[in-house]
Amino acid sequence: MWREIAPDRRDEIRVDGHTVVAYSFGSGPETVLCLNGGPGLPCDYLRDAHSCLIDKGYRVVAFDQLGTGASDRPTDPAFWTITRYVAEVETVRQALGLGRVHLLGHSWGGWLSVEYALTHPEALKTVILEDTAADIPHLIGELERLRAALGPETVAMMQRHEAEGTLDHPVYQAAITILNHRHVCRLDHWPAPVKRSLDDWNMGPYGTIQGPNEFLYTGNLKDWNRLPDMNRITVPVLITCGEHDELTPACALRMKLALPNARLHVFPNSSHMPFYEEPHAYYPVLLDFLEQNRGA
């Protein structure tokens, strides 16, 4: 069960002429390296949900990606590419001397994990892809399906505001709020680490890479699709998602079918954050996978 734990170490790492801040918990021989979602979010929500793995003998490392949290926040949009963020992950891994890791990526961190696994397979023991996708054009179709459940009049209203660029209109924002509570986190009260991350969201990386909100993709990854290449990821992979996830079970299944050594678990009472929405079910699945691959 998650709880807030103070990190044992806080490291400042130079990346592309700027400083990235990393947080380490525990000192076990096996490292779980966490890549959080966003893009543009501080790592608080994912770090605090997984630092408890130290109780099982794992070292847990998370970091504020460039542009977020305690890390530097340059404004040049040239920094906001998945290729540069892959290089950043490798710089952090090497700077901290982590060796081969269990790479845990959530949402955008899952896209980053897929790209990293294809670029640096030698650095991995396992990959854990949480609430993510590897085919953005397919995901966009899934998001349209989720939006359609709001009804044709609401969808037409959203499309009009998107066409006119008036996404800050209260009626449009009300529709996004409903979608977020259906498909991002279904809890009545969102946990403090989630609120901290969301309150400090840097929309520069987010808008450049993804788009203006969770249900409209216009950024530089809108055509990204790594499914044809995922057969090259041969380490064990765990895929998890919520039944009501914005990155839907259909997205998760496509990844499973593309991978040679993967298992998939769907949490029936969760959306995008099973580690907070359904922790009693989530942690046993994660720990079983890690324990089966301990020492790999």
ZAMAR-67858 format. One record per residue (C-alpha): x, y, z. Coordinates in steps of 0.1 Angstrom, whole numbers, plus 5000, padded with zeros to 4 digits. Example, Ala and Ser with C-alpha at 12.3 -4.5 7.8 and 13.67 -1.06 7.14 Angstrom:
BEGIN
xx yy zz
5123 4955 5078;
5137 4989 5071;
END
This chain:
BEGIN
xx yy zz
5000 5000 5000;
5014 5034 4991;
5025 5059 5016;
5047 5090 5015;
5083 5082 5023;
5112 5107 5023;
5139 5098 4998;
5173 5085 5011;
5191 5104 4984;
5184 5135 4962;
5208 5138 4932;
5213 5166 4908;
5223 5154 4873;
5234 5175 4844;
5213 5168 4813;
5217 5189 4781;
5232 5218 4800;
5204 5218 4827;
5199 5201 4860;
5175 5171 4866;
5167 5161 4901;
5164 5123 4910;
5151 5107 4942;
5163 5073 4955;
5147 5051 4981;
5163 5020 4996;
5195 5002 4987;
5184 4968 4975;
5203 4950 4947;
5173 4953 4923;
5163 4988 4910;
5129 4998 4899;
5133 5030 4878;
5100 5049 4875;
5091 5071 4845;
5060 5091 4853;
5033 5104 4830;
5025 5138 4817;
5045 5149 4799;
5052 5180 4821;
5042 5165 4854;
5065 5162 4885;
5072 5127 4895;
5054 5130 4929;
5023 5109 4921;
5042 5079 4907;
5072 5082 4931;
5050 5081 4961;
5029 5052 4948;
5060 5030 4944;
5086 5040 4970;
5069 5014 4993;
5086 4987 4972;
5116 4993 4994;
5097 4971 5020;
5103 4941 4996;
5140 4948 4992;
5139 4969 4960;
5157 5002 4954;
5133 5027 4938;
5144 5056 4917;
5123 5084 4902;
5132 5118 4888;
5116 5150 4878;
5120 5150 4840;
5135 5181 4825;
5109 5209 4826;
5091 5195 4857;
5092 5196 4895;
5125 5206 4911;
5144 5201 4878;
5153 5230 4855;
5125 5244 4833;
5139 5256 4800;
5113 5271 4776;
5128 5261 4742;
5103 5236 4726;
5132 5218 4710;
5137 5200 4743;
5103 5184 4742;
5108 5153 4721;
5106 5116 4730;
5141 5111 4715;
5157 5137 4738;
5138 5123 4768;
5151 5087 4760;
5187 5102 4762;
5178 5118 4795;
5166 5085 4810;
5199 5069 4799;
5219 5098 4814;
5202 5094 4847;
5206 5056 4848;
5244 5059 4841;
5249 5089 4864;
5234 5069 4893;
5252 5037 4884;
5219 5017 4884;
5230 4990 4860;
5202 4969 4846;
5168 4980 4859;
5132 4971 4861;
5118 5000 4841;
5083 5011 4852;
5066 5036 4829;
5031 5050 4835;
5011 5068 4807;
5035 5091 4788;
5062 5073 4808;
5051 5041 4791;
5056 5056 4757;
5090 5067 4769;
5097 5032 4782;
5088 5015 4749;
5111 5039 4731;
5139 5034 4757;
5136 4996 4755;
5140 4997 4717;
5170 5020 4721;
5188 5006 4752;
5177 4969 4755;
5210 4961 4773;
5199 4983 4802;
5168 4963 4811;
5158 4934 4833;
5121 4938 4828;
5096 4965 4815;
5064 4974 4833;
5040 4993 4810;
5012 5008 4831;
4981 5025 4816;
4998 5033 4783;
4998 5026 4746;
5022 5021 4718;
5000 5032 4689;
4988 5068 4692;
4966 5068 4661;
4947 5038 4675;
4945 5055 4709;
4930 5086 4693;
4902 5064 4680;
4897 5049 4714;
4894 5084 4730;
4868 5093 4704;
4848 5063 4715;
4851 5074 4752;
4840 5109 4743;
4810 5096 4723;
4796 5082 4756;
4789 5118 4766;
4763 5120 4738;
4762 5135 4703;
4753 5170 4714;
4782 5172 4739;
4806 5158 4713;
4795 5184 4688;
4800 5211 4713;
4835 5199 4721;
4844 5197 4684;
4831 5232 4679;
4853 5246 4707;
4883 5227 4694;
4878 5241 4659;
4874 5276 4672;
4903 5273 4697;
4881 5282 4727;
4891 5252 4749;
4890 5274 4780;
4852 5278 4777;
4835 5266 4809;
4811 5242 4791;
4840 5225 4773;
4860 5223 4805;
4830 5208 4822;
4830 5180 4796;
4867 5174 4802;
4862 5172 4839;
4836 5145 4835;
4859 5125 4812;
4888 5129 4837;
4867 5115 4866;
4855 5086 4844;
4888 5077 4828;
4918 5093 4847;
4909 5087 4884;
4875 5075 4896;
4881 5083 4933;
4859 5109 4950;
4890 5125 4965;
4922 5124 4945;
4953 5115 4966;
4977 5143 4977;
5006 5132 4955;
4983 5133 4924;
4971 5168 4934;
5007 5180 4939;
5017 5168 4905;
4987 5182 4887;
4990 5216 4905;
5026 5219 4892;
5019 5208 4856;
5042 5224 4830;
5020 5227 4799;
5050 5235 4777;
5062 5199 4773;
5026 5186 4775;
5012 5208 4747;
5042 5203 4724;
5043 5165 4728;
5007 5155 4734;
4982 5184 4731;
4959 5207 4751;
4942 5180 4772;
4939 5142 4778;
4913 5137 4751;
4928 5158 4722;
4961 5148 4706;
4977 5175 4684;
5014 5173 4695;
5045 5159 4679;
5036 5123 4690;
5002 5122 4674;
5014 5098 4647;
5038 5078 4669;
5033 5040 4666;
5059 5015 4678;
5037 4983 4676;
5056 4970 4645;
5089 4972 4664;
5079 4958 4698;
5088 4922 4688;
5124 4934 4695;
5116 4939 4732;
5125 4904 4745;
5127 4910 4782;
5097 4900 4803;
5070 4927 4802;
5041 4933 4825;
5012 4954 4810;
4986 4968 4834;
4956 4991 4829;
4922 4999 4844;
4890 4986 4828;
4878 5023 4825;
4913 5036 4815;
4916 5065 4791;
4944 5044 4776;
4921 5015 4771;
4923 4978 4775;
4922 4976 4737;
4955 4996 4736;
4970 4972 4762;
4960 4941 4743;
4976 4954 4711;
5009 4958 4730;
5006 4923 4745;
5000 4907 4711;
5030 4926 4697;
5054 4915 4724;
5071 4880 4726;
5072 4878 4764;
5043 4897 4780;
5015 4893 4804;
4985 4916 4808;
4963 4924 4838;
4932 4946 4837;
4919 4960 4870;
4881 4960 4868;
4875 4989 4893;
4901 5013 4880;
4907 5039 4853;
4942 5054 4848;
4957 5050 4883;
4951 5015 4897;
4979 5020 4922;
4956 5046 4939;
4922 5034 4928;
4926 4996 4935;
4958 4992 4956;
4948 4960 4972;
4947 4944 4937;
4975 4963 4921;
5004 4957 4944;
5002 4918 4944;
5002 4918 4906;
5033 4941 4904;
5051 4923 4932;
5044 4888 4917;
5059 4899 4884;
5090 4915 4901;
5096 4885 4923;
5094 4861 4894;
5121 4881 4876;
5143 4889 4906;
5179 4883 4897;
5172 4882 4860;
END
